[in-house]
Amino acid sequence: MDRRIRSLLTAIATAAALSGASGCATTAQSDYDHEVSFASYHTFDWIAPPVRASQDEVRLEPDEPFAFNSLLDKRIRAAVTENLEARGYEYVEEGPSDFRLNYHVTFHDKIVGSGTDFGYVGHYYRGGFSSDFNWSVRQYQEGTIIIDIVDRAKDQLVWRGWMKRRSMDRNYDEAEIGDAVTKILMRFPPLQ
């Protein structure tokens, strides 16, 4: 095969792979109750985290991040509280607040495959040409952070924001958590 054609095919395959990889990049997303006036929210507190009653519950859900990592709970709560306070919302430890916060973290195993076919190599074998085809499979874990805002008076979910990220170790460090929380909460309050 002519070197120019092979170079062109390589460039096209590289561009396609890069555009596919950028499609994997995640952005924060959100959904909300369109009938709620978020301008009336000024104070917040936290809903208590899930409590494990026994080691039996841990064995039933070994992938549950709370089973292993109370640091994750502390980091997410601190990042969300700091973000909201910096934007003028007041954290109320005791007493009524306008809205309550909750969050969830999930991890799922993902498998992604990719392949490239650069066309015919030009070797003749028993009546046909051989093809150059490369295929690879990678496994990774995808973590999702979900932040919920519940109207205290109605006791009803009114806003949810989330973001998915690749995680190699089922954990997030403080910088990753801060970045994800900032991106999620940029969508709160929603533009109405």
Steps between C-alpha positions, in 0.01 A plus 500: 500500500627846417658677802285809444178300509616312813586834669161643406320192636704519821410869542130426441503212751678715759248781455212254535652350814552844655145609422372177653711554809367853544149355490592308818574822685214570734336822599275571791129459442192592700124479517255698710137566584393787272226610740741582785630853563865448595539871582332434835778264613757654735584238767585130482590198709592137433293185505677239713720259304409134477594312815626143492334291769737206477784334311235278335376803305856572388535144369170529307621811315880479486524761222307760698754779558367578849591148604867590474541876485373750752764740363301524177194608699697767685662633180178527303310669783784749554527582128125551457465705820799719410371555147150602612627725782734677256192577291305653788299206633508450876563160658266439797608218730197515726160642426299532183656565162358571154648191336680182594790333324574139428744331268568157353812345354491194279771303323450276197746289305524608137664337201592694190635358178660678212635389170662639193505362151751665275388317189687247294869458559567382149626148567350238278407173673315218322260708302457801725666787680567512873365779716668696779250500790576591862255449785537582869273463802539696824315470827449790738261609771260786453397691808192720516453775756136607545397802707135534601320808630181430693249771588468480878139622523375265228747218581537458126794475260514826302845491337752230409845547351747230403829431331669181385876449512745224441655369818779249516480428873138555609607815674521870436758731649406843633595681179287269284205531737532880513512519121197273455295681768581839346392383154179346633401797715568749219161381374329599829280694527367428153435786261123546497 
